[in-house]
Amino acid sequence: MDPIIVVGPDGVENEFPAGTSDEVISSAMAQAYPSPAPGAGPGAAAAPAAAPQEAAPALNDADGDGQIDYENTWEGTTPEQQTAWVAGMNDGSINPNFPAGTDQNPFVVPENISDEQIADLVSRGVTYVDREGRMQRKADDTYGLFLGAARPVNNTLDWLQGGLDQVGMGDAFGQFRDQNMRSTTDEGMAEIEALAQQAGVRPGRAGQFAGAVGATAPLALATRNPWLLGAAEGALSSTADDAMGLARDTAIGAVIGKGGDAVTRGLGSMISPNINPATRRLVDQGVEVSPGQLLGGLAHRAEDAMTGIPIIGDIPNASQRLAQESVATVALQRPLSAIGVEMPRNLNSVHEQVDFTQRAVGDAYDELIPQLDVRLDQAFSTDYRALNQSVRNMQPDQVHQWDQLIRNEVAPRFNAAIGPANGRITGESFKELESILGREVRDFSASASPHDRRYASAVRELQAQMRDMLARTNPQHADRLQGINDAYRQLTVLEDAANMAPAGARGRFTPNQLEMAARRADPTIRRRAAARGDSLFQDLSQDAGEVMTRTVGDTGTATRGAMTAGLGAAFFGQSMNIAINPWAVGALALGAIPYNRTGNRLFTAALTQRPEFAGAVRGVVDASAPFVGLAGATHNSGDRNEPRASAFEANANGEMRARFDAIQRQMDAEAGNNLEGLY
């Protein structure tokens, strides 16, 4: 269809699309050719419409074509706002009332904006460029402090007035507020906001936050429960006008309050980690616990759950095996330390460490015994009679074995000492007898019969009594002898523990097996020392047992199943596709670092080696946790509901921000920021 052609009074043809209604055509022609002004002659033709004034492109020409960017400028605005905008822009200035109270970004401030144009913005109260590029009224933290503190007070008084309304006293209380506490009423707050707009400021976020926290801090005197504190703060700082909004802010406050408390306590644990005392004692002795064992709690449970997962479980399994081996290493270092020897680092199994310790203790005896002069004394006689009497409670075969040992090996050497030797036994004779007793202990300790093992314990005790006598009768070598005797006693316990290790463990005994060996070696009546935890190595075995005991069963547990399913979803997605998630692989690689031996040592040092004052600092942080949770719950203390001046999309790079700040400071210095009457 052909377009519609309408000829105007000036003879110009005006073209309209086919189908345009008569009303639209008439309206358009009336705007283009207005009626003659009053007083014009009847023959006067209507003057052509003045060409619209071209808007200055300085502050709204995003694409550089010299034209107003109407599509971006007018998106989401009303016709009235559009009219006000054109009126303000046609003279090249800025209308700061458009679009009032919104976050729209109507146009772009160009890089080449002049200082004069920035000053114009500043003079109209839109002086601050935020991180999103919006220019706002200047933030004033003093105003924010007042507003933040006022809101909880106002809410409390509003609730009180609502309650008084129910008993007919609300009007009187409202009049009292209006006359004596006007700033706590809605009308008073509106007046204060009007003064702030006149001063060109808005409430600063930091001030609002501090005011809200200060006003509600007394709540912490009533309770330290972070849920309750957060809920109370959320309600008191709420800006909601309805019950649902108040309930929402209360719930959010409770969650944030608890979260802030938890985060603060987590920070405290980073400053001075709350390591289990048993774990700390193990670490101080040199035991290399796994990361999960070090952290304890959920971390330990998660690590134990991972040990049963194919492939991935090899990582924590290896670390926990290393922890068990390091218990044996630390234990075997004790007898070596008694004789001044260090365990070599190149030994590959507990078997090799036991062998080295046995040879080191034996060599220490061999070097010293030829220098000794052994004398029988009364203390040995008393100890021997008590031991011989206890043997009588054993089975007949073991009693016979004992009597035969004493008659054939021990008595001849002692009788010789009582005779011409005048109670003396040569070092060589003593060494020979001790070797015989040692062989007897080894032979019967390995027996499957508990009666034979009990007999071996009695022979071991006789050997220990002889060594004590050796130390008493050679005071010049007492310290060295005492060290060797202590080493021997400790070694016998560790040999017993290593013998309990399962096949394939290469002597790597568990904390429970070490505890059993310690109890069996207790020489006191009814094993009283073991009953009170004072037997050899019980300190180490009990700490290791507490820290290293598995918290999750080997198979079939819900925890392990959930862990396996979660890892599968992380690696392959919920549909278990073949494609592997690279992020999951990266996370696994990162999480495996503390399980590397070097990484484990660094991780352990980072958590356990802190300065002495760290504990005191953590105490302060933990004590402040409820207050931090309370502060975090002031989620309504920001200015999200405060009206802003015109919002402009600006280039918020550092240079632009610096220019705005510099001009603002200069203008403040020249004119000052008049806030008189605001508060």
Secondary structure in CASP SS format (residue, H / E / C, confidence):
PFRMAT SS
TARGET T0000
AUTHOR 0000-0000-0000
METHOD secondary structure of the structure
MODEL  1
M C 1.00
D C 1.00
P C 1.00
I E 1.00
I E 1.00
V E 1.00
V E 1.00
G C 1.00
P C 1.00
D C 1.00
G C 1.00
V C 1.00
E E 1.00
N E 1.00
E E 1.00
F E 1.00
P C 1.00
A C 1.00
G C 1.00
T C 1.00
S C 1.00
D H 1.00
E H 1.00
V H 1.00
I H 1.00
S H 1.00
S H 1.00
A H 1.00
M H 1.00
A H 1.00
Q H 1.00
A H 1.00
Y C 1.00
P C 1.00
S C 1.00
P C 1.00
A C 1.00
P C 1.00
G C 1.00
A C 1.00
G C 1.00
P C 1.00
G C 1.00
A C 1.00
A C 1.00
A C 1.00
A C 1.00
P C 1.00
A C 1.00
A C 1.00
A C 1.00
P C 1.00
Q C 1.00
E C 1.00
A C 1.00
A C 1.00
P C 1.00
A C 1.00
L C 1.00
N C 1.00
D C 1.00
A C 1.00
D C 1.00
G C 1.00
D C 1.00
G C 1.00
Q C 1.00
I C 1.00
D C 1.00
Y H 1.00
E H 1.00
N H 1.00
T H 1.00
W C 1.00
E C 1.00
G C 1.00
T C 1.00
T C 1.00
P H 1.00
E H 1.00
Q H 1.00
Q H 1.00
T H 1.00
A H 1.00
W H 1.00
V H 1.00
A H 1.00
G H 1.00
M H 1.00
N C 1.00
D C 1.00
G C 1.00
S C 1.00
I C 1.00
N C 1.00
P C 1.00
N C 1.00
F C 1.00
P C 1.00
A C 1.00
G C 1.00
T C 1.00
D C 1.00
Q C 1.00
N C 1.00
P C 1.00
F C 1.00
V E 1.00
V C 1.00
P C 1.00
E C 1.00
N C 1.00
I C 1.00
S C 1.00
D H 1.00
E H 1.00
Q H 1.00
I H 1.00
A H 1.00
D H 1.00
L H 1.00
V H 1.00
S H 1.00
R C 1.00
G C 1.00
V C 1.00
T C 1.00
Y E 1.00
V E 1.00
D C 1.00
R C 1.00
E C 1.00
G C 1.00
R E 1.00
M E 1.00
Q E 1.00
R C 1.00
K E 1.00
A E 1.00
D E 1.00
D H 1.00
T H 1.00
Y H 1.00
G H 1.00
L H 1.00
F H 1.00
L H 1.00
G H 1.00
A H 1.00
A H 1.00
R H 1.00
P H 1.00
V H 1.00
N H 1.00
N H 1.00
T H 1.00
L H 1.00
D H 1.00
W H 1.00
L H 1.00
Q H 1.00
G H 1.00
G H 1.00
L H 1.00
D H 1.00
Q C 1.00
V C 1.00
G C 1.00
M C 1.00
G H 1.00
D H 1.00
A H 1.00
F H 1.00
G H 1.00
Q H 1.00
F H 1.00
R H 1.00
D H 1.00
Q H 1.00
N H 1.00
M C 1.00
R H 1.00
S H 1.00
T H 1.00
T C 1.00
D H 1.00
E H 1.00
G H 1.00
M H 1.00
A H 1.00
E H 1.00
I H 1.00
E H 1.00
A H 1.00
L H 1.00
A H 1.00
Q H 1.00
Q H 1.00
A H 1.00
G C 1.00
V E 1.00
R E 1.00
P E 1.00
G C 1.00
R H 1.00
A H 1.00
G H 1.00
Q H 1.00
F H 1.00
A H 1.00
G H 1.00
A H 1.00
V H 1.00
G H 1.00
A H 1.00
T H 1.00
A C 1.00
P C 1.00
L H 1.00
A H 1.00
L H 1.00
A H 1.00
T C 1.00
R C 1.00
N C 1.00
P H 1.00
W H 1.00
L H 1.00
L H 1.00
G H 1.00
A H 1.00
A H 1.00
E H 1.00
G H 1.00
A H 1.00
L H 1.00
S C 1.00
S C 1.00
T C 1.00
A C 1.00
D C 1.00
D C 1.00
A H 1.00
M H 1.00
G H 1.00
L H 1.00
A H 1.00
R H 1.00
D H 1.00
T H 1.00
A H 1.00
I H 1.00
G H 1.00
A H 1.00
V H 1.00
I H 1.00
G H 1.00
K H 1.00
G H 1.00
G H 1.00
D H 1.00
A H 1.00
V H 1.00
T H 1.00
R H 1.00
G H 1.00
L H 1.00
G H 1.00
S H 1.00
M H 1.00
I H 1.00
S C 1.00
P C 1.00
N C 1.00
I C 1.00
N C 1.00
P H 1.00
A H 1.00
T H 1.00
R H 1.00
R H 1.00
L H 1.00
V H 1.00
D H 1.00
Q H 1.00
G C 1.00
V C 1.00
E C 1.00
V C 1.00
S C 1.00
P H 1.00
G H 1.00
Q H 1.00
L H 1.00
L H 1.00
G C 1.00
G H 1.00
L H 1.00
A H 1.00
H H 1.00
R H 1.00
A H 1.00
E H 1.00
D H 1.00
A H 1.00
M H 1.00
T C 1.00
G C 1.00
I C 1.00
P C 1.00
I C 1.00
I C 1.00
G C 1.00
D H 1.00
I H 1.00
P H 1.00
N H 1.00
A H 1.00
S H 1.00
Q H 1.00
R H 1.00
L H 1.00
A H 1.00
Q H 1.00
E H 1.00
S H 1.00
V H 1.00
A H 1.00
T H 1.00
V H 1.00
A H 1.00
L H 1.00
Q H 1.00
R H 1.00
P H 1.00
L H 1.00
S H 1.00
A H 1.00
I C 1.00
G C 1.00
V C 1.00
E C 1.00
M C 1.00
P C 1.00
R C 1.00
N C 1.00
L C 1.00
N C 1.00
S C 1.00
V H 1.00
H H 1.00
E H 1.00
Q H 1.00
V H 1.00
D H 1.00
F H 1.00
T H 1.00
Q H 1.00
R H 1.00
A H 1.00
V H 1.00
G H 1.00
D H 1.00
A H 1.00
Y H 1.00
D H 1.00
E H 1.00
L H 1.00
I H 1.00
P H 1.00
Q H 1.00
L C 1.00
D E 1.00
V E 1.00
R E 1.00
L C 1.00
D C 1.00
Q H 1.00
A H 1.00
F H 1.00
S H 1.00
T H 1.00
D H 1.00
Y H 1.00
R H 1.00
A H 1.00
L H 1.00
N H 1.00
Q H 1.00
S H 1.00
V H 1.00
R C 1.00
N C 1.00
M C 1.00
Q C 1.00
P H 1.00
D H 1.00
Q H 1.00
V H 1.00
H H 1.00
Q H 1.00
W H 1.00
D H 1.00
Q H 1.00
L H 1.00
I H 1.00
R H 1.00
N H 1.00
E H 1.00
V H 1.00
A H 1.00
P H 1.00
R H 1.00
F H 1.00
N H 1.00
A H 1.00
A H 1.00
I H 1.00
G C 1.00
P C 1.00
A C 1.00
N C 1.00
G C 1.00
R E 1.00
I E 1.00
T E 1.00
G H 1.00
E H 1.00
S H 1.00
F H 1.00
K H 1.00
E H 1.00
L H 1.00
E H 1.00
S H 1.00
I H 1.00
L H 1.00
G H 1.00
R H 1.00
E H 1.00
V H 1.00
R H 1.00
D H 1.00
F H 1.00
S H 1.00
A C 1.00
S C 1.00
A C 1.00
S C 1.00
P H 1.00
H H 1.00
D H 1.00
R H 1.00
R H 1.00
Y H 1.00
A H 1.00
S H 1.00
A H 1.00
V H 1.00
R H 1.00
E H 1.00
L H 1.00
Q H 1.00
A H 1.00
Q H 1.00
M H 1.00
R H 1.00
D H 1.00
M H 1.00
L H 1.00
A H 1.00
R H 1.00
T C 1.00
N C 1.00
P H 1.00
Q H 1.00
H H 1.00
A H 1.00
D H 1.00
R H 1.00
L H 1.00
Q H 1.00
G H 1.00
I H 1.00
N H 1.00
D H 1.00
A H 1.00
Y H 1.00
R H 1.00
Q H 1.00
L H 1.00
T H 1.00
V H 1.00
L H 1.00
E H 1.00
D H 1.00
A H 1.00
A H 1.00
N H 1.00
M H 1.00
A C 1.00
P C 1.00
A C 1.00
G C 1.00
A C 1.00
R C 1.00
G C 1.00
R C 1.00
F C 1.00
T C 1.00
P H 1.00
N H 1.00
Q H 1.00
L H 1.00
E H 1.00
M H 1.00
A H 1.00
A H 1.00
R H 1.00
R H 1.00
A C 1.00
D C 1.00
P C 1.00
T C 1.00
I H 1.00
R H 1.00
R H 1.00
R H 1.00
A H 1.00
A H 1.00
A H 1.00
R C 1.00
G C 1.00
D C 1.00
S C 1.00
L C 1.00
F C 1.00
Q H 1.00
D H 1.00
L H 1.00
S H 1.00
Q H 1.00
D H 1.00
A H 1.00
G H 1.00
E H 1.00
V H 1.00
M H 1.00
T C 1.00
R C 1.00
T C 1.00
V C 1.00
G C 1.00
D C 1.00
T C 1.00
G C 1.00
T C 1.00
A H 1.00
T H 1.00
R H 1.00
G H 1.00
A H 1.00
M H 1.00
T H 1.00
A H 1.00
G H 1.00
L H 1.00
G H 1.00
A H 1.00
A H 1.00
F H 1.00
F H 1.00
G C 1.00
Q C 1.00
S C 1.00
M C 1.00
N C 1.00
I C 1.00
A C 1.00
I C 1.00
N C 1.00
P H 1.00
W H 1.00
A H 1.00
V H 1.00
G H 1.00
A H 1.00
L H 1.00
A H 1.00
L H 1.00
G H 1.00
A C 1.00
I H 1.00
P H 1.00
Y H 1.00
N C 1.00
R H 1.00
T H 1.00
G H 1.00
N H 1.00
R H 1.00
L H 1.00
F H 1.00
T H 1.00
A H 1.00
A H 1.00
L H 1.00
T H 1.00
Q C 1.00
R C 1.00
P C 1.00
E C 1.00
F C 1.00
A H 1.00
G H 1.00
A H 1.00
V H 1.00
R H 1.00
G H 1.00
V H 1.00
V H 1.00
D H 1.00
A H 1.00
S H 1.00
A H 1.00
P H 1.00
F H 1.00
V H 1.00
G H 1.00
L H 1.00
A H 1.00
G H 1.00
A C 1.00
T C 1.00
H C 1.00
N C 1.00
S C 1.00
G C 1.00
D C 1.00
R C 1.00
N C 1.00
E C 1.00
P C 1.00
R C 1.00
A C 1.00
S C 1.00
A C 1.00
F C 1.00
E E 1.00
A C 1.00
N C 1.00
A C 1.00
N C 1.00
G H 1.00
E H 1.00
M H 1.00
R H 1.00
A H 1.00
R H 1.00
F H 1.00
D H 1.00
A H 1.00
I H 1.00
Q H 1.00
R H 1.00
Q H 1.00
M H 1.00
D H 1.00
A H 1.00
E H 1.00
A H 1.00
G C 1.00
N C 1.00
N C 1.00
L C 1.00
E C 1.00
G C 1.00
L C 1.00
Y C 1.00
END
